[in-house]
Amino acid sequence: MSLDRDPLPVGFPEWREGPPWVMAEMVASEPRLASQILAEGEGRRRLSPLIATTLDRGGPVAVTGCGTSEHAAMALCDLVGSASGRRALVHPRQALEAALDPWPGLCVAISHEGETAATVAAIEAARGVGADTALITAAPASSAGRAVRELAATPAVDRSWCHTVGYLSPILVGVDVASDLAGRRLDPVATGEYLHRCLAELGPGAELAGAALAHSTSVTCLGGAVDYVAARELALKIAEGSRLPALSHQVETFLHGHLAAVDSSSGVVAVLADPGAGPRLLERTRQALAAARLVGARAILIAGPFVPEGFAGQLLSTPPLRIPPTSGLDPRAAATLGAAMAIQLLALDLATARGTNPDLIRREELAYREAASQAEGTIAL
């Protein structure tokens, strides 16, 4: 790998010729970060009252973002909707769509660095229809931070642009808020220790899976129910970090046509972490993996503790990445956090196996820097 221009512009991640990537350091920092975010309780103090009040009034809560932040918004909605018993009122929204069609009630935006134009536009549009506004960010002094009434700050800015801390941080805020709405308190130390355990136990399997997928020409990521969130985020990390075409589908969607694009050059990764996944979803996931193997694709499984030993049997190209059990966390929160650890490790190991630097998401190349500037322009509404 080489740079198109040396030095890179100010504000870019540190350039490294080889591993360890900055992304690896970010992933390794996450257990400590979890303890810090939960101990500080910004989500409980700043967001829980706003969300509870909005829901009690029967108003909608829209959680919005772009890219990784959009996926974190989806996870937060699942956690908060489940804990509050008001799923019908808590909705994830892609930021541009939220800007084009703002809702009253409450708009909670997620923007790690606080400067995403579509997210700022969504906040401004929500204010324009009388909605209350809040933000989860690592950059309180940003454009998004100045546009909202309430703000939950997370303590660490991701030093890699293949965001991992930027995904987990708002999810941890969501875990905190969901626990508060359900009348529970989390143990910050125990949660951090659980993430340490996830990293230790998932690491060997992720390395094997990354090596198995390294020579694929595309990867399809599958998940049903809340696991679709992790599948979407994994596809994004693979595209950013390994520069592989990567798609995400719900399990049933994959079986209705998209299988035709899969062959012996493809990889398929299924996520089964949701403890609410019933026998029907397990069986359809197994059938999806079987179909992928029949056409020659490499098959990888990320499995929660509830998935039976031997599930998918000889269909898998490597042993499953098994998310460890925990008794100290709500099962839904544990599944969301465990899946986050699994997909980040897999994406990191795949990039390492392919010899790509994930940290700059290809913007060390001039053409990709110029292309990115198009996406970072203002949003005129």
Secondary structure, 3 states (H helix, E strand, C coil): CCCCCCCCCCCCCCCCCCCCCHHHHHHHHHHHHHHHHHHHCHHHHHHHHHHHHHHHCCCCEEEEECCHHHHHHHHHHHHHHHHHCCHHHEEEEEHHHHHHCCCCCEEEEECCCCCCHHHHHHHHHHHHCCCEEEEEECCCCCHHHHHCCEEEECCCCCCCCCCCHHHHHHHHHHHHHHHHHCCCCCCHHHHHHHHHHHHHHHHHHHHHHHHHHCCCCEEEEEECCCHHHHHHHHHHHHHHHHCCCEEEECHHHHCCCHHHHCCCCEEEEEEECCCCCCHHHHHHHHHHHHHHHHCCCEEEEEECCCCCCCCCHHHCCCCCEECCCCCCCCHHHHHHHHHHHHHHHHHHHHHHHHCCCCCCCCCCCHHHHHHHHHHCCCCCC
